[in-house]
């Protein structure tokens, strides 16, 4: 039934696009924090609402995993992209993505989760363990917790999987004693999974993920989409769509807001292949 529902959403999304006058279709890339089916179920209604209200055709796209998403960002493959804050500091340089919007009243917090019945109470008890993370350059779900573990003198072996959801499921099923995620994706888990997990540790708060635009995108298009996103905060149907993607609201963003990330001097992607 879940996949039938997603198929219906895809069909409705396609139908809604057919009534929009403009011919140009703009890709909206979303970092694959969750399973593709879950992302389609939440992001398609959000983008359909934006398309209908703005008259700008948007096409939801993602990637099979975060490293592939990073590669596509480096190639400027997406017209608009929802990316983590570290990604933004990297791909703002090349190919030149510009901050457009971010979630309202949200600080990004990375977490380490364990099974609810786990005896582990402190991250130092993870010494010698193999721990699961979504990707090497996943900022709050991987970079920050791995740095904290090393700072605490904890020796561990990282295992990278495809998404935040994969991390949570691996920990839930006891395949690894702990794994990295973020508060927003943890809160969006289905209750059956969430009730079997608990948060062991959390990072300080940082500027959250960004919705950014390619540098060569017409300013009139970016402004129109931003204005439409801001209108979601006051529109009851828009608020429903924001809740689907786990947003409290949406606000305009400036590049300088991610200086807190730049000050961390992260080098995870410094040696990537352009």
Helices and strands as residue ranges (DSSP letters): H 2-18, E 25-30, H 36-54, E 57-61, H 66-74, E 80-83, H 85-91, E 98-103, E 107-108, E 110-115, G 123-126, E 130-133, I 139-143, H 144-151, E 157-160, H 164-172, E 179-182, H 183-187, H 191-194, E 197-202, E 206-207, E 210-213, H 219-231, H 236-244, E 250-252, G 255-258, H 259-262
